[in-house]
Amino acid sequence: MGYGIECGANTAQSGARGYVIALVSAVIMSFTGILIRFISVEYALPPVQLAFWRNFFVVATLLPVLLWRGIPIGLRSWRDRWLLAGYGLLLAVFNMDWTIAIVETGAAVATVLVYCSAAYTGIFGWLLLGEALTLPLMLTVAGCLVGCAMVCGVADPGAWNMSTLGLVTGIASGLLYAAYSMLGRVAARRGIDAWVTLLHIFAYAAVFQAVANLLLAAYAPGLGLGAAGFVGSGMAPGCWLALFILAAGPTLLGFGLYNVSLGLLPVVVANTILLLEPVLTAVIADAWLGEKLTTMQWAGALLIVSGVGLLRLIPSRVKVPPQAKAADAVPSTMQEREAPSHGQA
């Protein structure tokens, strides 16, 4: 909270760049649900095992790329290691929580609840990071959330009939997604490269997911979330290929670019831009899978797109650590890095 406020041309330029990066990440991540649905239906892969292989392939894809480009993957302190270990655990818990929320509430309601994270991040960013929370910004976020509800088709009150477990996990998913965004912002402010952060948290998440997969298969097989083995008859060559595409595309590039944007934008702005994801997913499903959108869904999509566009017109303040001001925030891409920031004991 003791950092100065950077409001010059460099911050404006970083904001514009972060806005574009967040938009690209939303476009890429919009294919996530479609691919997960394809894998689940076509190959009947249990959700937690799917999450494990998704995380595993992210690490297997990203690690050689970072090594090839000569980007140090070590962390400079135990404090950073503990941060990313906790970040990975949170990612693993978020994946499992949202899976349960989808099962208990349905995909539409679960999507609305998880994207309530846009509102949570605005509050947390204001309280914990000193980021501005203006009335125009709050109204824009609220409008985008209403649009998300319209796109997901939850205007019918009957859609909200759910179990207590569904309500708890649904609300928790939004809080966990907000916490994911907050920790990404914290890692960026510490000067940890966004792609190195991604490598570590997905590696930790894969370990936690592997343990959860085996425990669920052994002690709660009735839930159908885990499997006793990691390689079985269901893992056909097409399943491996689909998992790799899911990991290398929507997950690695989508989450990676989102983490990059967290180093350049207020956390509430970056998270709100991701509300484009359900819109794009719905449009893709309309064109590709024949899942036609209703008039209300198109209206909701227009509301979200308009709100995200308005974000560029709303002034925002980002508190930047003094050591990062001269470098215009943090080393946040593979091309822009400072080797001394990593690999030190």
Secondary structure, DSSP 8 states (H G I E B T S, - for coil): ----EE-SHHHHHHHHHHHHHHHHHHHHHTTHHHHHHHHHHHH---HHHHHHHHHHHHHHHHHHHHHHTT-----S-HHHHHHHHHHHHHHHHHHHHHHHHHHHH-HHHHHHHHTTHHHHHHHHHHHHS-----HHHHHHHHHHHHHHHHHTT--SGGGG---HHHHHHHHHHHHHHHHHHHHHHHHHHTT--HHHHHHHHHHHHHHHHHHHHHHHHHH-GGG----S-SS-TT--HHHHHHHHHHIIIIIHHHHHHHHHHHTTS-HHHHHHHTTHHHHHHHHHIIIII-----HHHHHHHHHHHHHHHHHTTS---EE--HHHHTTTS---SSSS--GGGSS--
